[in-house]
Amino acid sequence: MGGLDRADRASVNRADRADRVINEVGNKIKYKPKPAWLIDSSIYVYNAWHRSKHGSGHQHSNLEKIDIHGNPFNAVCGFLEFVYRLLSIEKPELIAFAFDETLKTSHRKQIYPQYKANRSPAPASLRRQFQYCRQFLRAFGLYENASFYYEADDLIGTWAKSLREQHIPVNIITADKDLAQLVYEDDCWWEYERGQRLDSKAISKKFKAKPHQIADQLAIAGDKSDNIPGVPGIGMSTAGKLLRKFDNLENLLASIAEISTMQIRGAAHIQQLIEEHQETIQLARQLTGIKCNIEEIQISNFKISPINKDALSQLFIELDLSDETQDKWLNLHKEL
C-alpha cells in the first residue's frame, strides 16, 4: 500500500472492515442451526385414544384395532400416524420425545397432594399402549424418556435449556399452555395437529403475558386443568395486566400497595385479593414453574440412530402391522 495516500488507505481499511462484517453476518445466516424438535408425547397418545373411543369424524376411528394378544392398540396407531407425519414432512435432525409416568411420585404431588386430583388414572389398556409407543420409538432409533419424579414438561424444559446453551432453537410440539414459558426468541410453541404455531411474540398476544411470565400468570390465576389453586376472582387477563406493570411475581408481592393505583377496573379489590392470597400464590408458583435442570443430557442423544432391527421386527409382529405399513416405516428411516 506504499503507493496509496492517507485517504486511499482509509478507504481500503473501511472496505476491508465492511467485507469482514458482511462475511460474519453471512456465515451466521448460512450456518444458523436447524431447530430441535421436543415432543410432549403423552397428549398425542391421549388424543389418539380419545378419538378411538369417541370418534372424530373419520370412519376408521371407531374400528377397534387388536394386537396379536387380543389387546386394543388404537392409541398406538394414532400416535404413530402423528409421528410418521411429523418425521416425513419435517425431516428433523434432532428430535426427542418426553412422556409422563405416574403422578403418584411426582414432586408436584408431594408439594400439593391435590395436584391434578381432578384427573382419572389411565386405564390398564391405555397404559399398555403407552409402553408400545415408547418401545416403537426406541426401536426406530428415536430418543424418548420419562421420569417417575418429574413430568414431561420438566424433561422438555431441561432439554430446551441444554439445546439453547448450544445456540440451537427448539420447536416444542404440544397443546399445553404451560410449555409456552419455555419459548425464547427463535423458538416455537406448536400445536402440530391443529397447525397452531406461536413464536414468543404470538404467545404474548395470545396469553396476554410474555413467555417468561406464564408461570407467574398461572400462579396468580390458577390452572383448573391441573387443579392448581389461584386467587379467586382473578383470571389470566387480569394476572397479565399485573405482570405488565410489575414484570414478575417477586416484584408484585413486594409492591402490593401499588396495585390500587393501577388504571384497571376494581384495582382496590384486586389489591385486597392479592394481599389475602399471597400464600396461595407462592404455593401455586412451585407447581406452575417448569424445572430446567433435572438431568445431564448429551445433544447427540437427539440424533436419529440406526434401527434396532430385532426389536422393531418383534413390534411389527405384535402389532400385526401389514407388510405395506412395515415397508413405509423402513423406507422413512432411510430418508431421515
Long-range contacts (C-beta under 8 A, 24 or more apart in sequence): 33-166, 33-167, 33-168, 33-169, 34-92, 34-93, 34-94, 35-94, 35-168, 35-169, 35-170, 35-171, 35-186, 35-187, 35-188, 36-92, 36-93, 36-94, 36-95, 36-96, 36-159, 36-163, 36-168, 36-169, 36-170, 36-171, 36-299, 36-302, 37-86, 37-90, 37-92, 37-94, 37-95, 37-96, 37-170, 37-171, 37-173, 38-95, 38-96, 38-98, 38-156, 38-159, 38-160, 38-170, 38-171, 38-172, 38-173, 39-86, 39-95, 39-96, 39-97, 39-98, 39-173, 39-174, 40-98, 40-152, 40-153, 40-156, 40-172, 40-173, 40-174, 40-175, 40-176, 40-179, 41-79, 41-97, 41-98, 41-99, 41-133, 41-144, 41-152, 42-98, 42-99, 42-100, 42-130, 42-152, 43-174, 43-175, 43-176, 44-78, 44-79, 44-82, 44-193, 45-75, 45-76, 45-78, 45-79, 45-126, 45-129, 45-130, 45-133, 46-75, 46-126, 47-78, 47-175, 47-193, 48-74, 48-75, 48-76, 48-77, 48-78, 48-79, 48-81, 48-82, 49-74, 49-75, 49-78, 49-126, 49-129, 51-78, 52-78, 66-320, 67-132, 67-318, 67-319, 67-320, 68-317, 68-318, 68-319, 68-320, 69-318, 71-125, 71-128, 72-125, 72-129, 73-129, 73-132, 73-319, 74-129, 75-126, 75-129, 75-130, 75-133, 76-129, 76-132, 76-133, 76-136, 76-319, 79-133, 80-133, 80-136, 82-192, 82-193, 83-137, 83-142, 84-328, 84-329, 84-332, 86-173, 86-192, 87-332, 87-336, 88-332, 88-335, 91-335, 91-336, 92-304, 92-336, 93-303, 93-304, 94-163, 94-168, 94-299, 94-302, 94-303, 95-142, 95-143, 95-302, 95-304, 96-142, 96-143, 96-144, 96-145, 96-159, 96-301, 96-302, 97-134, 97-137, 97-142, 97-143, 97-144, 97-145, 98-144, 98-145, 98-146, 98-152, 98-153, 98-155, 98-156, 98-159, 99-130, 99-133, 99-134, 99-144, 99-145, 99-146, 99-152, 100-146, 100-151, 100-152, 101-146, 101-147, 101-148, 102-148, 105-148, 105-149, 106-149, 106-150, 106-151, 107-149, 107-150, 108-151, 108-286, 108-287, 111-283, 111-286, 111-287, 112-228, 112-283, 112-286, 112-287, 114-227, 115-226, 115-227, 115-228, 115-287, 116-226, 116-227, 117-227, 118-224, 118-227, 119-227, 132-315, 132-318, 132-319, 135-311, 135-315, 136-312, 136-315, 138-308, 138-311, 139-307, 139-308, 139-311, 139-312, 139-315, 140-307, 140-312, 140-329, 140-333, 141-304, 141-305, 141-306, 141-307, 141-308, 141-333, 142-304, 142-305, 143-301, 143-302, 143-305, 147-294, 147-295, 150-291, 150-294, 153-178, 153-179, 153-290, 154-290, 154-291, 154-292, 154-294, 155-294, 155-295, 156-182, 156-290, 157-182, 157-290, 157-291, 157-292, 157-294, 158-291, 158-292, 158-293, 158-294, 158-295, 158-297, 159-297, 159-302, 160-187, 160-292, 161-292, 161-293, 162-297, 162-299, 163-299, 163-302, 166-299, 168-299, 177-207, 177-214, 178-214, 178-215, 178-218, 178-223, 178-226, 178-288, 178-290, 179-290, 180-207, 180-211, 180-214, 181-211, 181-212, 181-213, 181-214, 181-215, 181-289, 181-290, 182-211, 182-290, 182-292, 183-211, 184-211, 207-236, 207-240, 208-236, 208-237, 208-240, 208-241, 209-236, 209-239, 209-240, 209-243, 209-244, 210-243, 212-248, 213-240, 213-243, 213-247, 213-248, 214-288, 215-285, 215-288, 215-289, 215-290, 216-243, 216-248, 216-249, 216-252, 216-285, 216-288, 217-243, 218-284, 218-288, 219-249, 219-281, 219-282, 219-284, 219-285, 219-287, 219-288, 220-249, 220-252, 220-274, 220-281, 220-284, 222-284, 223-284, 223-288, 226-287, 228-284, 228-287, 228-288, 229-280, 229-283, 229-284, 230-277, 230-280, 230-281, 230-284, 231-273, 231-274, 231-277, 231-280, 231-281, 232-273, 232-277, 233-269, 233-273, 234-270, 234-273, 234-274, 238-264, 238-270, 242-270, 242-274, 249-281, 249-285, 253-278, 253-281, 253-282, 304-333, 304-336, 307-333
